[in-house]
């Protein structure tokens, strides 16, 4: 067994925050995510999940962080990057350097969640990853409301995130009954992105469903996606 003593969390650092860098959002969650915490980002189609987590990733890199972006979708990384290239936060020079992309689609499909975890852990340790994004992990499969393999994967990932102090964001589609998943019982937080309204005036919202150790503002909160990425309206002094 490898020596993980250098990755044991510092008791004085357990409540340190990892800012998102998104205007308005850090105020809502009192400074950012807990360092070493595991958070689930649930989003409906078109709600802005990809922009949201990439903006956080590039902001984290600007603060000397290191990011691992793991996709469990069949979409290619070239296509994924094509979606965010137009935003002002995008920096092509960091890709393959302090921002690494890997695909876990075939591993998850052929070998299951346990094998996926075995790929993630050494990369976090060896590359000193401080922010991990797992994009596309389904928490509930159709006609399978209780997925023990996925829940065990998230439980072990949460424990490893705490040990290494690597903050983790798990992005999942808003499948029917997704909020019935047992996974939300042990994660540090959960955020929902959604598109509301119909016709020519739809709008996007963010709702903080759970956020441990934080007296967060309850939602939903409206936001916009502009050239600079996700932007929240000016704070209105709500408590």
C-alpha positions as CSV (number, residue, x, y, z in Angstrom):
1,X,0.0,0.0,0.0
2,X,1.3,3.4,-0.9
3,X,2.0,6.0,1.8
4,X,-0.8,8.5,1.7
5,X,0.3,10.4,4.8
6,X,1.1,13.5,2.7
7,X,-2.5,13.6,1.5
8,X,-4.1,13.4,4.9
9,X,-6.4,16.4,5.4
10,X,-5.1,19.2,7.7
11,X,-7.6,19.7,10.5
12,X,-7.0,23.4,10.1
13,X,-7.8,23.3,6.4
14,X,-11.0,21.3,6.4
15,X,-13.2,24.4,6.2
16,X,-11.1,26.2,3.6
17,X,-13.2,27.3,0.6
18,X,-12.5,26.9,-3.1
19,X,-14.1,29.9,-4.9
20,X,-16.0,29.3,-8.1
21,X,-15.0,32.8,-9.4
22,X,-18.5,33.2,-10.8
23,X,-19.9,36.7,-10.1
24,X,-22.6,36.4,-7.5
25,X,-22.4,32.6,-6.9
26,X,-19.7,32.7,-4.3
27,X,-21.8,35.1,-2.2
28,X,-24.7,32.6,-2.4
29,X,-22.5,29.7,-1.1
30,X,-20.5,31.8,1.4
31,X,-17.2,31.8,-0.4
32,X,-17.2,28.7,-2.5
33,X,-17.1,24.9,-2.2
34,X,-15.5,23.2,0.8
35,X,-12.0,22.1,-0.1
36,X,-12.0,18.4,-0.5
37,X,-15.8,18.2,-0.7
38,X,-17.9,16.3,-3.2
39,X,-20.8,18.1,-5.0
40,X,-23.4,17.0,-7.4
41,X,-24.5,19.3,-10.2
42,X,-27.8,18.3,-11.7
43,X,-28.9,20.0,-14.9
44,X,-31.7,19.8,-17.4
45,X,-31.0,19.9,-21.2
46,X,-29.7,23.4,-22.2
47,X,-29.4,24.7,-18.6
48,X,-25.7,25.4,-19.0
49,X,-24.0,22.6,-17.1
50,X,-21.0,22.5,-19.5
51,X,-20.4,26.2,-19.3
52,X,-20.9,26.3,-15.6
53,X,-18.3,23.7,-14.6
54,X,-15.8,24.8,-17.3
55,X,-16.0,28.4,-16.0
56,X,-15.3,27.1,-12.5
57,X,-12.4,25.0,-13.9
58,X,-10.7,27.9,-15.7
59,X,-11.2,30.2,-12.8
60,X,-9.6,27.6,-10.6
61,X,-6.6,27.3,-12.9
62,X,-6.1,31.1,-12.7
63,X,-5.7,30.6,-9.0
64,X,-2.8,28.1,-9.6
65,X,-5.0,25.0,-9.3
66,X,-4.8,21.8,-11.3
67,X,-7.9,20.3,-12.9
68,X,-8.8,16.8,-14.2
69,X,-11.9,16.7,-16.4
70,X,-13.3,13.2,-16.7
71,X,-16.1,12.6,-19.2
72,X,-18.3,9.5,-19.1
73,X,-20.2,10.6,-22.2
74,X,-19.6,9.3,-25.7
75,X,-19.1,12.9,-26.9
76,X,-15.5,13.7,-28.0
77,X,-13.4,16.2,-26.1
78,X,-13.0,18.2,-29.3
79,X,-16.7,18.6,-29.6
80,X,-16.9,19.4,-25.8
81,X,-14.3,22.1,-26.1
82,X,-16.0,23.5,-29.2
83,X,-19.0,24.4,-26.9
84,X,-16.9,26.6,-24.6
85,X,-14.3,28.0,-27.0
86,X,-16.3,31.2,-27.6
87,X,-16.3,32.2,-23.9
88,X,-13.9,34.8,-22.6
89,X,-12.7,32.5,-19.7
90,X,-11.4,29.9,-22.2
91,X,-7.6,29.5,-22.3
92,X,-6.3,27.0,-24.9
93,X,-2.7,27.2,-23.5
94,X,-3.6,25.3,-20.3
95,X,-5.2,22.3,-22.0
96,X,-2.9,19.3,-21.6
97,X,-0.9,21.1,-19.0
98,X,-2.8,22.2,-15.8
99,X,-6.1,21.1,-17.3
100,X,-6.3,17.5,-18.5
101,X,-9.2,15.7,-20.2
102,X,-9.7,11.9,-20.0
103,X,-12.6,9.7,-21.1
104,X,-14.1,7.1,-18.9
105,X,-16.9,6.2,-21.2
106,X,-15.6,2.8,-22.3
107,X,-14.3,1.9,-18.8
108,X,-17.7,2.7,-17.2
109,X,-19.6,0.8,-19.9
110,X,-17.3,-2.3,-20.0
111,X,-15.9,-2.6,-16.5
112,X,-18.2,-0.6,-14.2
113,X,-17.8,2.2,-11.7
114,X,-15.2,0.5,-9.6
115,X,-12.7,0.3,-12.5
116,X,-13.4,4.0,-13.2
117,X,-12.4,4.9,-9.6
118,X,-9.1,3.0,-10.0
119,X,-8.3,5.2,-13.0
120,X,-9.1,8.4,-11.1
121,X,-7.2,7.9,-7.9
122,X,-3.7,7.6,-9.2
123,X,-4.1,10.6,-11.5
124,X,-5.3,12.8,-8.6
125,X,-2.3,11.7,-6.5
126,X,0.4,11.8,-9.2
127,X,-0.7,15.1,-10.8
128,X,-1.7,16.8,-7.6
129,X,-5.1,17.5,-8.9
130,X,-7.0,20.1,-6.8
131,X,-10.3,20.1,-8.7
132,X,-11.9,17.0,-10.3
133,X,-14.9,17.2,-12.6
134,X,-16.8,14.0,-13.5
135,X,-19.1,14.9,-16.3
136,X,-22.1,12.8,-17.4
137,X,-22.4,10.3,-14.6
138,X,-26.0,9.0,-14.4
139,X,-27.2,8.7,-10.8
140,X,-30.3,6.8,-11.7
141,X,-30.7,4.6,-14.7
142,X,-34.1,4.1,-16.4
143,X,-36.2,1.5,-14.5
144,X,-33.4,1.1,-11.9
145,X,-34.1,3.6,-9.0
146,X,-31.4,2.0,-6.7
147,X,-28.0,1.7,-8.3
148,X,-25.7,0.4,-5.6
149,X,-22.6,0.4,-7.8
150,X,-22.9,4.1,-8.6
151,X,-23.6,5.0,-4.9
152,X,-20.5,3.0,-3.8
153,X,-18.4,4.8,-6.4
154,X,-19.6,8.2,-5.1
155,X,-19.1,7.1,-1.5
156,X,-15.5,6.0,-2.2
157,X,-14.8,9.1,-4.3
158,X,-16.1,11.4,-1.5
159,X,-13.7,9.7,0.9
160,X,-10.7,10.0,-1.5
161,X,-11.6,13.6,-2.2
162,X,-11.4,14.4,1.5
163,X,-8.1,12.5,1.9
164,X,-6.4,14.3,-1.0
165,X,-8.2,17.6,-0.4
166,X,-9.3,17.5,-4.1
167,X,-12.7,19.2,-4.5
168,X,-14.9,17.1,-6.8
169,X,-17.9,18.1,-9.0
170,X,-20.0,15.4,-10.4
171,X,-22.2,16.5,-13.3
172,X,-25.3,14.5,-14.0
173,X,-28.3,14.9,-16.3
174,X,-31.7,15.6,-14.7
175,X,-33.2,12.2,-15.4
176,X,-36.7,11.5,-14.1
177,X,-36.6,10.7,-10.3
178,X,-32.9,11.7,-10.1
179,X,-33.5,13.3,-6.7
180,X,-34.6,10.0,-5.3
181,X,-31.1,8.7,-5.6
182,X,-29.5,7.7,-2.2
183,X,-26.3,9.4,-3.4
184,X,-27.5,12.8,-2.2
185,X,-27.5,11.5,1.4
186,X,-23.7,11.5,1.8
187,X,-22.4,14.2,-0.6
188,X,-21.4,17.6,0.7
189,X,-23.7,19.5,-1.6
190,X,-26.1,19.4,-4.5
191,X,-27.0,22.2,-7.0
192,X,-29.7,22.1,-9.7
193,X,-29.5,24.1,-13.0
194,X,-32.7,24.3,-15.0
195,X,-34.4,26.1,-17.8
196,X,-37.7,27.6,-16.8
197,X,-40.5,29.2,-18.8
198,X,-41.8,28.6,-22.3
199,X,-42.0,30.3,-25.6
200,X,-39.6,33.1,-26.5
201,X,-38.7,34.1,-22.9
202,X,-37.2,31.1,-21.2
203,X,-34.8,31.7,-18.3
204,X,-32.2,29.8,-16.4
205,X,-32.2,29.1,-12.7
206,X,-29.8,27.7,-10.1
207,X,-31.1,26.2,-6.9
208,X,-28.9,25.0,-4.0
209,X,-30.5,21.8,-2.8
210,X,-27.9,21.0,-0.2
211,X,-24.7,22.6,1.1
212,X,-23.1,21.3,4.2
213,X,-21.5,23.7,6.7
214,X,-23.0,26.6,4.9
215,X,-26.0,28.8,5.7
216,X,-26.7,29.2,2.0
217,X,-29.3,31.3,0.3
218,X,-32.3,29.3,-0.9
219,X,-33.4,29.5,-4.5
220,X,-34.2,29.4,-7.2
221,X,-31.8,32.1,-8.4
222,X,-31.9,33.4,-12.0
223,X,-28.7,33.6,-14.0
224,X,-27.7,34.4,-17.5
225,X,-25.1,33.0,-19.9
226,X,-23.1,35.8,-21.6
227,X,-19.8,36.0,-23.5
228,X,-18.0,35.9,-20.1
229,X,-20.0,32.8,-19.0
230,X,-22.5,32.4,-16.2
231,X,-23.5,35.7,-14.6
232,X,-25.8,36.2,-11.7
233,X,-27.7,39.5,-11.1
234,X,-26.5,41.9,-8.6
235,X,-27.1,40.8,-5.0
236,X,-30.4,42.2,-3.7
237,X,-29.6,41.9,0.0
238,X,-31.7,38.8,0.6
239,X,-31.0,36.7,3.7
